[in-house]
């Protein structure tokens, strides 16, 4: 390893994750702006928010296993470059649905690679440096959340009060992404390229994704990660746009910053709350999410600034708890050869939550009697149902530290091996 490479480690990868998360979320507070400067319907605008999932999911599912096969750097290095391209397309396409969609997909590819590959690389670099147990998951989650929050905050401020509101926010992200790409190139590899990799189709199989604890404890929690976040910084600001006429874009940015700052702050506490062998972390995350949905229903009814900000903050706490608890569960379930792959599957399920704003907007337009307070109330009931499923799953499938769990993992891996043959 060269001296230059030895100087760089997880902070450089964390910066790349930060830059791609910035690129993924800078669009969110600008939803209000696009509603003002275009003739697009609320459903179309919210669908653009979801569009980057079209880039995220393939990048997650393919990038993670490929990085196990080819190494972390070859798959992570393009991520900030895709982020820069995505921001460039968004800057050029303020009046073009096609360009906005293409930009969102590129931003999604960047973020998908970062979440699957970058998270695994940060963990491995942290472990190599002798960091405490769980530090890798915490650093990856906090880098992601910080990028989401800073990107949204900067974009909201620049779009509200700066020049070229549909261009300048994206130019700042391009600069950060280019710096990150240059630093990532100097980070030491932790996963050497396989000499005889075999068939790619076999690498794309992720046996641990079929593990019962993942299916019945982690999966019920996962969609709430970004379901809560999207509700906090896309739905609530849209409902409040008529009540914040002086600065609706800045208010949307503030909702993003408060929600994501709360999510960022609670992740350190969440790592302590989560205990291997106990459902405590999952319980706390989903209880907070139920409370957040109830408060969001109140905010949608009263439409006051302070209640809306409180709801965004509480939903952000739910997002942060669900994120860190889910990642810690994944790292306990995954074997060394499918950590990136299982992380990719987890993130892929979390991003289904970004469809929430578009679905709610469509329901609101199609059935005017179903109001947002009613829909948030249903969300609280659904989160409570997810908690029941996760508790039953924990009781049935135990802990990853239990002997029964180890036997189940072995059986799952053996099943995967038979299918691979």
Secondary structure, 3 states (H helix, E strand, C coil): CCHHHHCCCHHHHHHHHHHHHHHHHCCHHHHHHHHHHCCCCHHHHHHHHHHCHHHHHHHHHHHHHHHHHHCHHHHHHHHHHHHHHHHHHHHHCCCCHHHHHHHHHHHHHHHHHHHHHHHHHHHHHHHHCCCCCCHHHHHHHHHHHHHHHHHHHHHHHHHHHCCCCCCHHHHHHHHHHHHHHHHHCCCCCCCCCCCCCCCHHHHCCCHHHHCHHHHHHHHHHHHHHHHHHHHHHHHHHHHHHHHCCCCHHHHHHHHHHHHHHHHHHHHHHHHHHCCCCCCHHHHHHHHHHHHHHHHHHHHHHHCCHHHHHHHHHHHHHHHHHHHHHHHHHHHHHCCCCCHHHHHHHHHHHHHHHHHHHHHHHHHHHHCCCCCHHHHHHHHHHHHHHHHHHHHHHHHHHCCCCCHHHHHHHHHHHHHHHHHHC
